[in-house]
Amino acid sequence: MRLRGQACDGKICLPPTDYVADVRFAVARKAAPNPAEAKAAEKPKEGQAAAPAAKAEKRPGMDLRALYEAILLARPDRTAYRKLAELVPDLLKDKTFSGEDAYYAGMLWLVYDMQADKDDDVVEMTQVAKNLEAYLGSPDSSRNAESAEANLIAAEASLKRFEDPLKLFEEFSKHYRWGSKPHDLGTFLTNLEYAESSLVRALAEAKRWPDLEKVTRQSLEYWQNQRSNAGGAMADTASYLVEALEAQTKPEDLARVREDVAKKFNDGEKMTAMVDLSLTRRRVEKLEKADAPAALKLVEGAKDLYAKVGWERDYETSMRRLKLHGNPAPLLEADAWVNSEPLTLEALRGKVIVLDFWMTWCGPCRKAFPTMEAFARKHADKDVVVIGVTENQGFVLNHEGNRLRGEKDAKLTWDEEVPLVRQFVKDFGITVPVAIGRVPTDTKEEFPSAPMLHDYGVPFFPSVAVIDRKGIVHFMGYPEEKAMEELITKLEGEPAS
C-alpha cells in the first residue's frame, strides 16, 4: 500500500507533507505444516498399533500485530487509516484472544473507537478492557505492560468502572511517573498523561470529587516538575482540582492551589486566570446545549479572565455564537455557490436548515462528509436542507492531501481558489449546496473570517448550525449524530408559522 498524506489527530490537522510510505502487511497467514502431526497421520504398518496422535498445536490465524502496525503507518492518509480501522469489528467481534494477540485486539478496538468518533462507545471500550485485562493476566505481559495498563485505565474510566482503575493508576503513576513512553494513539501525550487525563475527565463527569481531588493533586505535582513549559496542561489540571475543591467546599485549599500555580510561572496572575477560565469554558460547553442563556451569562462574567489570558477573540466569538440561540439566524452571505444558485433565508423559510461549516484542511470534516450526505438524503423529503459553508484560505488541501498554492508558494487568489474548492466538492462526492465565503481584506482584524463564519461564531471545524422553519437558531456547535437526529426530528414536526 502506498500512502501520501498529512499528520492528523482526532480534532486538528497539520499541513500535509510529501511523506510517502510503502506499507506491507498480512491480515492472515497460514501455518507451516506440523511435522509431528504429519507423522502421526501416517498409516501404521500392518501388525503395528496406531501411533498416538500428537497434540495439536494452535495454528496462528489473523496477524493482529501486523494489522495494528499497518494502521499506525497509514495514519498520515486519513482515508486509508479509516478503511483499515473499519475492518476491526468484522474481524474481532465475538472472538476471544490470549497472550500478545489479546493486547493487539484491545489496541485495535481502541483504534476503531478513536476513528469512529461515536456518541456511545460502551461496546468498543468493553472490548478494549476485556482484551487488555486478558493480556495483563498472561505470562508474557511484560513487553507491552505500560501501554496495556494505560489504555485499560482509560477504558475502565470511560465505562465509569472506577475502583480497579484507581488502584491500578496508583501503582502505574509511581512506576512510570518520570519515564513514561509516548502513547501510540494519544498524539503529544505519554501513556501516563493519556491515562491520567482520561481518568480525570471521567471522574469529573461522575462527580467523584474526593477521587478527583486525589488524582489531580498527583497530576499537578507531575506537571509542576516538567522541564518544559507545561502551562496549558498545568492550568487544565489545576482547574479540575479547583472544581473538586469547590464541590467539597474547601476554601483554604483553593487559595493554596492558586498560590502554588502562580509560583510556577513569572506571570502568576495570568496563570491563575487561565485556571479559572479553563473551568469556566468547560461549564459553558456543558450549559450551551441545555441552557444557552445561562452559558452566555457565564461568558459575559468571565470577560476579564479572557482579557488576562489574551483570548479576547475567543470571547467575542463565543458571545456571537451564544447570542444566536433562540434568535433569528444571520444572513446566508457568500460570494460563490457550488451545486446551487445563491440561497437566502427568505427563500428557504418554512424549511429546517442545517449549516455544515468545514475547511478543506480539516481531517474530521473530510471524515464527516459521507455522514452529512447520508443525513441530507434521509431528511430531504421532510423539508430539511443541508448547506455546506467554507471560506477562502489562500490554499486548498485537495482530495489526495496535496497543499495547492499559487506560484512560488504564494497564496491563491480568490479567482484561483474557487475552482479548486469546486473540484474538492466534486472529488469528495458532496452533492448538497455549498456556500464559499470571501474573507475580507479591508479589515483591521488580525484573524478575519468570511461573513457567515464570523456572524455564526464558528468555534471549530466541523461545526453545525440548526435553524428552524421560522428562521430561528436552535443549535450551534459540534454535530453529535444522536443529538442531531433528535433535534431535527423535533423541528420537523413543528409548524412553519
VENGIQUI-V529765 format. One record per residue. N is the residue number from 1. RES is the residue in one letter. PSI is psi in whole degrees, -180 to 180 (* if undefined). OMEGA is omega as a letter, one per 40 degrees, with the letter a starting at -180 (NA if undefined). Layout:
N_RES_PSI_OMEGA + N_RES_PSI_OMEGA
//
This chain:
1_M_130_a + 2_R_128_a + 3_L_145_i + 4_R_131_a + 5_G_-152_a + 6_Q_157_a + 7_A_129_a + 8_C_156_i + 9_D_-164_a + 10_G_-21_a + 11_K_-32_a + 12_I_162_i + 13_C_137_i + 14_L_162_i + 15_P_146_a + 16_P_155_i + 17_T_177_i + 18_D_22_i + 19_Y_131_i + 20_V_133_i + 21_A_140_i + 22_D_117_a + 23_V_123_i + 24_R_130_i + 25_F_161_i + 26_A_129_i + 27_V_-31_a + 28_A_155_i + 29_R_152_a + 30_K_134_a + 31_A_149_i + 32_A_152_i + 33_P_140_i + 34_N_115_a + 35_P_-39_a + 36_A_-41_i + 37_E_-39_a + 38_A_-42_a + 39_K_-42_a + 40_A_-26_a + 41_A_-11_i + 42_E_143_a + 43_K_127_a + 44_P_151_i + 45_K_157_a + 46_E_130_a + 47_G_-11_i + 48_Q_147_i + 49_A_149_i + 50_A_137_i + 51_A_141_i + 52_P_141_a + 53_A_134_i + 54_A_148_i + 55_K_125_a + 56_A_132_i + 57_E_152_i + 58_K_123_i + 59_R_130_i + 60_P_141_i + 61_G_-110_i + 62_M_137_i + 63_D_88_a + 64_L_-36_i + 65_R_-42_i + 66_A_-42_i + 67_L_-44_i + 68_Y_-47_a + 69_E_-34_i + 70_A_-40_i + 71_I_-41_i + 72_L_-40_i + 73_L_-28_a + 74_A_-7_a + 75_R_-37_i + 76_P_-27_i + 77_D_103_a + 78_R_-36_a + 79_T_-47_i + 80_A_-41_i + 81_Y_-46_a + 82_R_-43_a + 83_K_-40_i + 84_L_-43_a + 85_A_-34_a + 86_E_-8_i + 87_L_-22_a + 88_V_-53_a + 89_P_-45_a + 90_D_-34_a + 91_L_-36_a + 92_L_-15_a + 93_K_134_i + 94_D_18_i + 95_K_148_i + 96_T_136_a + 97_F_160_i + 98_S_167_i + 99_G_-144_a + 100_E_-31_i + 101_D_-36_i + 102_A_-38_i + 103_Y_-50_a + 104_Y_-28_i + 105_A_-44_i + 106_G_-43_a + 107_M_-34_i + 108_L_-40_i + 109_W_-35_i + 110_L_-42_i + 111_V_-47_a + 112_Y_-44_a + 113_D_-41_a + 114_M_-40_a + 115_Q_-27_a + 116_A_-33_i + 117_D_49_a + 118_K_156_i + 119_D_-37_a + 120_D_116_a + 121_D_29_a + 122_V_-44_a + 123_V_-48_a + 124_E_-46_a + 125_M_-31_i + 126_T_-42_i + 127_Q_-41_i + 128_V_-51_a + 129_A_-45_a + 130_K_-47_a + 131_N_-39_a + 132_L_-33_i + 133_E_-42_i + 134_A_-40_i + 135_Y_-47_a + 136_L_-20_i + 137_G_0_a + 138_S_159_a + 139_P_-27_a + 140_D_42_a + 141_S_5_a + 142_S_-29_a + 143_R_-46_a + 144_N_29_a + 145_A_-45_a + 146_E_-49_i + 147_S_-44_a + 148_A_-43_a + 149_E_-43_a + 150_A_-46_a + 151_N_-28_i + 152_L_-42_i + 153_I_-46_a + 154_A_-42_a + 155_A_-46_i + 156_E_-39_i + 157_A_-41_i + 158_S_-34_i + 159_L_3_a + 160_K_33_i + 161_R_98_a + 162_F_-26_a + 163_E_-53_a + 164_D_-47_a + 165_P_-31_i + 166_L_-42_i + 167_K_-45_a + 168_L_-41_a + 169_F_-35_i + 170_E_-49_i + 171_E_-38_a + 172_F_-45_a + 173_S_-34_i + 174_K_-40_a + 175_H_-39_a + 176_Y_7_a + 177_R_-42_a + 178_W_9_a + 179_G_36_a + 180_S_143_a + 181_K_158_i + 182_P_140_i + 183_H_135_a + 184_D_-38_a + 185_L_-23_i + 186_G_87_a + 187_T_136_i + 188_F_4_a + 189_L_149_i + 190_T_172_i + 191_N_-41_i + 192_L_-47_a + 193_E_-37_i + 194_Y_-48_i + 195_A_-42_a + 196_E_-49_a + 197_S_-38_i + 198_S_-43_a + 199_L_-42_a + 200_V_-47_a + 201_R_-43_a + 202_A_-40_i + 203_L_-38_i + 204_A_-43_i + 205_E_-36_a + 206_A_-5_i + 207_K_40_i + 208_R_77_a + 209_W_-45_i + 210_P_-42_i + 211_D_-41_i + 212_L_-41_i + 213_E_-46_a + 214_K_-47_a + 215_V_-42_a + 216_T_-30_i + 217_R_-44_i + 218_Q_-42_a + 219_S_-40_a + 220_L_-39_i + 221_E_-39_i + 222_Y_-50_a + 223_W_-31_i + 224_Q_-22_a + 225_N_8_i + 226_Q_141_a + 227_R_-36_a + 228_S_165_i + 229_N_102_a + 230_A_40_a + 231_G_-47_a + 232_G_-47_a + 233_A_-38_i + 234_M_-44_i + 235_A_-40_a + 236_D_-45_i + 237_T_-45_a + 238_A_-32_i + 239_S_-34_i + 240_Y_-38_i + 241_L_-42_i + 242_V_-43_i + 243_E_-43_a + 244_A_-40_a + 245_L_-38_i + 246_E_-42_a + 247_A_-28_a + 248_Q_4_i + 249_T_66_i + 250_K_75_a + 251_P_-37_a + 252_E_-41_i + 253_D_-38_i + 254_L_-46_a + 255_A_-40_a + 256_R_-39_i + 257_V_-47_a + 258_R_-38_i + 259_E_-43_i + 260_D_-42_i + 261_V_-42_a + 262_A_-33_a + 263_K_-25_a + 264_K_-27_a + 265_F_155_i + 266_N_-44_a + 267_D_77_a + 268_G_-36_a + 269_E_-40_i + 270_K_-40_a + 271_M_-44_i + 272_T_-34_i + 273_A_-37_i + 274_M_-36_i + 275_V_-51_a + 276_D_-35_i + 277_L_-37_i + 278_S_-43_i + 279_L_-41_i + 280_T_-44_a + 281_R_-37_i + 282_R_-41_i + 283_R_-38_i + 284_V_-44_a + 285_E_-41_i + 286_K_-42_a + 287_L_-33_a + 288_E_-37_a + 289_K_-33_a + 290_A_-31_a + 291_D_80_a + 292_A_-41_i + 293_P_-39_i + 294_A_-39_i + 295_A_-40_i + 296_L_-43_i + 297_K_-38_i + 298_L_-45_a + 299_V_-44_i + 300_E_-41_a + 301_G_-17_a + 302_A_16_a + 303_K_-43_i + 304_D_-36_i + 305_L_-44_i + 306_Y_-41_a + 307_A_-42_a + 308_K_-35_a + 309_V_-19_a + 310_G_25_a + 311_W_43_a + 312_E_-38_a + 313_R_-40_i + 314_D_-37_i + 315_Y_-47_a + 316_E_-41_i + 317_T_-44_i + 318_S_-41_i + 319_M_-44_i + 320_R_-44_a + 321_R_-47_a + 322_L_-28_i + 323_K_-16_a + 324_L_-33_a + 325_H_122_i + 326_G_8_a + 327_N_164_i + 328_P_142_a + 329_A_144_i + 330_P_163_a + 331_L_157_i + 332_L_88_a + 333_E_121_i + 334_A_150_a + 335_D_-8_i + 336_A_147_i + 337_W_145_i + 338_V_141_i + 339_N_13_a + 340_S_155_i + 341_E_163_i + 342_P_133_a + 343_L_153_i + 344_T_158_i + 345_L_-35_a + 346_E_-44_a + 347_A_-26_a + 348_L_2_a + 349_R_136_a + 350_G_-9_i + 351_K_156_i + 352_V_130_a + 353_I_133_i + 354_V_117_i + 355_L_122_a + 356_D_106_a + 357_F_126_a + 358_W_168_i + 359_M_154_a + 360_T_-28_a + 361_W_-1_a + 362_C_109_a + 363_G_-49_i + 364_P_-31_i + 365_C_-46_i + 366_R_-43_a + 367_K_-32_a + 368_A_-11_a + 369_F_-48_a + 370_P_-37_i + 371_T_-44_a + 372_M_-37_i + 373_E_-44_i + 374_A_-39_i + 375_F_-44_a + 376_A_-42_i + 377_R_-41_a + 378_K_-37_a + 379_H_5_a + 380_A_-36_a + 381_D_5_i + 382_K_27_i + 383_D_41_i + 384_V_127_a + 385_V_124_i + 386_V_131_a + 387_I_124_i + 388_G_144_a + 389_V_129_i + 390_T_-175_a + 391_E_164_i + 392_N_139_a + 393_Q_-6_a + 394_G_-5_i + 395_F_164_i + 396_V_135_i + 397_L_108_a + 398_N_-178_a + 399_H_-36_a + 400_E_-6_i + 401_G_10_i + 402_N_137_i + 403_R_114_a + 404_L_123_i + 405_R_-180_a + 406_G_-173_i + 407_E_144_a + 408_K_36_i + 409_D_25_i + 410_A_165_i + 411_K_146_i + 412_L_141_i + 413_T_166_i + 414_W_-47_a + 415_D_-29_i + 416_E_-35_a + 417_E_-38_a + 418_V_-46_i + 419_P_-33_i + 420_L_-36_i + 421_V_-39_i + 422_R_-42_i + 423_Q_-39_i + 424_F_-46_i + 425_V_-43_a + 426_K_-45_a + 427_D_-33_a + 428_F_5_i + 429_G_30_i + 430_I_122_a + 431_T_-14_a + 432_V_160_i + 433_P_142_i + 434_V_126_i + 435_A_127_i + 436_I_111_i + 437_G_152_a + 438_R_122_a + 439_V_126_a + 440_P_145_i + 441_T_-16_a + 442_D_56_a + 443_T_154_i + 444_K_-2_i + 445_E_138_a + 446_E_-38_a + 447_F_77_a + 448_P_155_i + 449_S_158_i + 450_A_156_a + 451_P_-48_a + 452_M_-42_i + 453_L_-36_i + 454_H_-51_a + 455_D_-30_a + 456_Y_-3_i + 457_G_46_a + 458_V_119_a + 459_P_-28_a + 460_F_176_i + 461_F_135_e + 462_P_151_i + 463_S_156_i + 464_V_149_i + 465_A_137_i + 466_V_125_a + 467_I_131_a + 468_D_-177_a + 469_R_-19_a + 470_K_1_i + 471_G_19_a + 472_I_136_a + 473_V_130_i + 474_H_-18_a + 475_F_146_i + 476_M_114_a + 477_G_-152_a + 478_Y_135_a + 479_P_78_i + 480_E_125_a + 481_E_-49_a + 482_K_-45_a + 483_A_-37_i + 484_M_-46_a + 485_E_-43_a + 486_E_-44_a + 487_L_-45_a + 488_I_-42_i + 489_T_-41_i + 490_K_-46_a + 491_L_-30_i + 492_E_-31_a + 493_G_-3_i + 494_E_149_i + 495_P_159_a + 496_A_-18_a + 497_S_*_NA
//
